[in-house]
Amino acid sequence: QVQLVESGGGLVQPGGSLRLSCAASGLLFSLASMGWYRQAPGKKRELVATISNDENTVYADSVKGRFTISRDNGRKSLYLQMNGLKTADTAVYYCTIPGTDNWGQGTQVTVSS
């Protein structure tokens, strides 16, 4: 079955950077669109970014210019480079195959001084 395993979260100061990774298995990764979502306490899960199998990307307005989504089909991995982090970026970040029920367990990102 499909497995998505996120890593790379942690505590970072405002203005700092983190790189999230998602290791995928059980799917034809190179053919799949992939995405990152996040959920902050008391808020709904929201889209962060998606990347298609031909590497077209879509970003939420709140992260444009600061976050970069990328993929490595050979490693079956999805990445999210997050720069210029703000306290508002604090959330659990999830890797997903958009439009399916396949989600990772999430990785916590906390931006705080």
Residue pairs with C-beta under 8 A, 6 or more apart in sequence:
1 26
2 24
2 25
2 26
2 27
2 97
2 100
2 102
3 24
3 25
3 26
4 22
4 23
4 24
4 95
4 96
4 97
4 102
4 103
4 104
5 22
5 23
5 24
5 95
5 104
5 105
6 20
6 21
6 22
6 93
6 94
6 95
6 104
6 105
6 106
6 107
7 20
7 21
7 22
7 23
7 107
8 18
8 19
8 20
8 21
8 107
9 18
9 20
9 92
9 93
9 107
9 108
9 109
9 110
10 18
10 108
10 109
10 110
11 110
11 111
11 112
12 18
12 85
12 109
12 110
12 111
13 111
13 112
13 113
14 85
14 86
14 87
14 111
14 112
14 113
15 84
15 85
16 85
16 111
17 81
17 82
17 83
17 84
17 85
18 82
18 85
18 109
19 79
19 80
19 81
19 82
20 36
20 79
20 80
20 82
20 93
20 95
20 107
20 109
21 77
21 78
21 79
22 34
22 36
22 77
22 78
22 79
22 95
22 104
23 75
23 76
23 77
24 32
24 34
24 76
24 77
24 78
24 95
25 76
27 97
27 102
29 71
29 73
29 76
30 53
30 73
31 53
32 53
32 97
33 50
33 51
33 52
33 53
33 97
33 98
33 99
34 50
34 51
34 71
34 78
34 95
34 96
34 97
34 98
35 47
35 48
35 49
35 50
35 51
35 69
35 95
35 96
35 97
35 98
36 47
36 48
36 49
36 50
36 69
36 78
36 80
36 93
36 94
36 95
36 96
37 45
37 46
37 47
37 48
37 93
37 94
37 96
38 45
38 46
38 48
38 89
38 91
38 92
38 93
38 94
38 109
39 45
39 46
39 91
39 92
39 94
39 106
40 88
40 90
40 91
40 92
43 91
45 94
46 60
47 58
47 60
48 59
48 60
48 63
48 67
48 69
48 80
48 93
49 57
49 58
49 59
49 60
49 63
49 67
49 69
49 80
50 57
50 58
50 69
50 98
51 57
51 58
51 69
51 70
51 71
51 78
55 71
57 69
59 67
59 69
62 88
63 82
63 89
66 82
66 83
66 84
66 85
67 80
67 81
67 82
67 83
68 80
68 81
68 83
69 78
69 79
69 80
69 81
70 78
70 79
70 81
71 77
71 78
71 79
72 79
78 95
80 93
82 89
82 109
85 109
85 111
86 111
87 111
87 112
88 111
89 109
89 111
90 109
90 110
90 111
90 112
91 108
91 109
92 106
92 107
92 108
92 109
93 106
93 107
93 108
93 109
94 103
94 104
94 106
95 103
95 104
96 102
96 103
96 104
